[in-house]
Amino acid sequence: MAGEAQRVIEEFWRIQDEGDYTKLAPLFAEDALLEDPVWGTHKGREAILGFMTTMVKEMTARKIRFTVDEICGDDHAAWARWTMHVGDGHSSEETRGGVGIYKVHHGQLTYYRDYMDPPVED
């Protein structure tokens, strides 16, 4: 049975699918920590909002979108397996897998870290 953390992360992905990452900021606690393998570490909701603002610009410019493949969690922690899509959805689209891990306390994210598969070499 899904717990509080899983429900928060399901909401996270519903919002992310809309494409405006800045709308994710209220899901984070004031002192949350976000660690991204490309963009670095961001501490606190304001820093995370700044990161999400950058994400909106960069992901749009680079034609990158993410889809969630699976979410599982209890009341305190959750993980999501996702796919990054680069391109405009045609056959030449590049994909790359990854996993996000999340900690939730009182309905807010306190920790979030992504891990991404290495690029596929031809």
C-alpha positions as CSV (number, residue, x, y, z in Angstrom):
1,M,0.0,0.0,0.0
2,A,1.4,3.4,-1.0
3,G,2.5,5.6,1.8
4,E,2.8,9.4,2.3
5,A,6.2,9.6,0.5
6,Q,4.9,7.7,-2.5
7,R,1.9,10.0,-2.7
8,V,4.1,13.1,-2.6
9,I,6.4,11.8,-5.3
10,E,3.4,10.9,-7.5
11,E,2.3,14.5,-7.2
12,F,5.9,15.6,-7.9
13,W,5.8,13.7,-11.2
14,R,2.3,14.9,-12.1
15,I,3.5,18.5,-11.7
16,Q,6.8,17.8,-13.5
17,D,4.9,16.4,-16.5
18,E,3.3,19.8,-17.0
19,G,6.8,21.2,-17.7
20,D,7.0,24.0,-15.2
21,Y,9.5,22.8,-12.7
22,T,9.1,25.9,-10.6
23,K,5.7,24.6,-9.4
24,L,7.6,21.8,-7.6
25,A,9.2,24.2,-5.1
26,P,6.3,24.2,-2.6
27,L,6.7,20.4,-2.3
28,F,10.1,21.0,-0.6
29,A,10.7,21.7,3.0
30,E,12.4,25.1,3.8
31,D,15.7,23.3,4.6
32,A,15.5,20.5,2.0
33,L,18.5,19.2,0.2
34,L,18.5,18.5,-3.6
35,E,21.5,16.8,-5.2
36,D,21.6,16.6,-9.0
37,P,24.4,14.7,-10.8
38,V,24.7,17.5,-13.5
39,W,23.7,20.7,-11.7
40,G,25.1,20.2,-8.2
41,T,23.7,20.5,-4.7
42,H,21.0,23.0,-3.7
43,K,20.1,23.6,0.0
44,G,16.9,25.2,1.0
45,R,13.6,25.9,-0.8
46,E,14.8,29.2,-2.3
47,A,17.9,27.6,-3.8
48,I,15.8,24.7,-5.1
49,L,13.4,27.2,-6.7
50,G,16.4,28.8,-8.5
51,F,17.5,25.4,-9.7
52,M,14.0,24.6,-10.9
53,T,13.9,28.0,-12.8
54,T,17.2,27.0,-14.5
55,M,15.7,23.6,-15.3
56,V,12.7,25.1,-17.1
57,K,15.0,27.1,-19.4
58,E,17.6,24.4,-20.0
59,M,15.2,21.5,-20.5
60,T,13.1,23.6,-23.0
61,A,16.2,24.8,-24.9
62,R,17.7,21.3,-25.1
63,K,14.3,19.5,-25.9
64,I,14.7,17.3,-22.8
65,R,11.7,15.8,-21.0
66,F,11.4,13.1,-18.4
67,T,8.8,10.3,-18.0
68,V,8.3,8.3,-14.9
69,D,8.4,4.5,-15.3
70,E,7.8,3.3,-11.8
71,I,7.3,4.8,-8.3
72,C,7.4,3.0,-5.0
73,G,7.5,4.3,-1.5
74,D,6.3,4.1,2.1
75,D,5.5,7.0,4.5
76,H,9.1,8.2,4.8
77,A,11.0,7.4,1.6
78,A,10.3,6.7,-2.1
79,W,12.2,6.0,-5.3
80,A,11.2,6.6,-8.9
81,R,12.7,5.0,-12.0
82,W,12.5,7.4,-14.9
83,T,13.6,7.9,-18.5
84,M,15.1,11.1,-19.9
85,H,14.1,11.8,-23.6
86,V,16.3,14.1,-25.7
87,G,14.8,15.3,-29.0
88,D,11.4,15.9,-30.4
89,G,9.9,12.5,-30.0
90,H,10.8,11.1,-33.4
91,S,12.8,7.9,-34.1
92,S,16.1,9.7,-33.6
93,E,15.2,10.5,-30.0
94,E,17.9,9.7,-27.4
95,T,16.9,8.1,-24.1
96,R,18.7,7.6,-20.9
97,G,17.5,5.9,-17.7
98,G,17.8,7.1,-14.1
99,V,16.5,6.8,-10.6
100,G,15.5,9.4,-8.1
101,I,15.5,8.8,-4.3
102,Y,13.4,10.9,-2.0
103,K,12.8,11.4,1.7
104,V,9.6,13.0,2.9
105,H,8.6,14.3,6.3
106,H,5.2,15.8,7.1
107,G,4.2,15.8,3.5
108,Q,7.3,17.7,2.2
109,L,10.4,16.6,0.5
110,T,13.5,16.9,2.7
111,Y,15.9,15.1,0.4
112,Y,16.1,14.4,-3.3
113,R,18.9,12.9,-5.4
114,D,19.0,11.7,-8.9
115,Y,21.3,9.0,-10.4
116,M,21.6,8.7,-14.1
117,D,22.8,5.9,-16.4
118,P,26.0,6.7,-18.3
119,P,25.6,7.7,-21.9
120,V,25.4,4.8,-24.4
121,E,28.5,4.7,-26.5
122,D,28.2,3.7,-30.2
